[in-house]
Amino acid sequence: MRISVVSNYDEMSNLAAEYIVNQINIKRESVLGLATGSTPLGMYKKLIEYYKAGKVDFSKVTTFNLDEYIGLDKENEQSYIYFMKNNLFNHINIKEENVFIPDGTAKDAKAECERYNKFLEKLGPIDIQILGIGVNGHIGFNEPSKDLTLRTHVTDLTEDTRKANSRFFDDISKVPQRAITMGIGDIMRAEKIILLASGKSKAPIIKHMVESGVSTFIPASILKLHKNVEIIADSDAASLIE
Ligand code: F6R
């Protein structure tokens, strides 16, 4: 596992965007694994800038998002499909049919997970998987637990996660209780994994993840078993690493 400490959020975002652009310029049909949340927003802005400057072409790129809340309409501003359209897809030349996000409105969520797994199998492996990290160490919505699930599945969100994400909602009661998430095995199959971390709130979990062994109670620690993982952390997020 490599750790790149950069001075601030912009540098983290720029470095991550450079990796993606280089990947696409080497292989136009690249498959990207994408995350939502606050952390990758700057990276998406940068990617849009690269696209507008003619430095990258998304027309053959396929993307898989890590997760989606269950029970939010697709037009709900907190749904991850809305987030992705608003912050990236509507501003680049990616084809709609090449964009994959679990459908949190599906009547049968389990069947939706199976459908997603089939697409991942058919179109994967993912070339670059972008991850954020929860304050509890979750990646995607793979929450700390005795067992981690390998494939895409329905998960109950922990109170820590609902509390952390309540900043985007009117109040915590509006934060969905469940989500669909890619599993740990899906993430680990990616050729390269980039975990982004920014800000002081992530410093304790980054320290814990880097300095601990591998534990299902810190899902991100599993990444230590992958051959090509890079953590890009700004100096605040890396501030507690010894
Ligand atoms: C989102 C996701 C989550 C977030 C994590 C950090 O698609 O998979 O694991 O990456 O909760 O969220 P932020 O970036 O908002 O701190």
Boltz pocket constraint, residues with backbone or C-beta under 6 A from the ligand:
constraints:
  - pocket:
      binder: B
      contacts: [[A, 34], [A, 35], [A, 36], [A, 37], [A, 38], [A, 39], [A, 40], [A, 66], [A, 67], [A, 131], [A, 132], [A, 133], [A, 134], [A, 135], [A, 138], [A, 139], [A, 140], [A, 141]]
      max_distance: 6.0
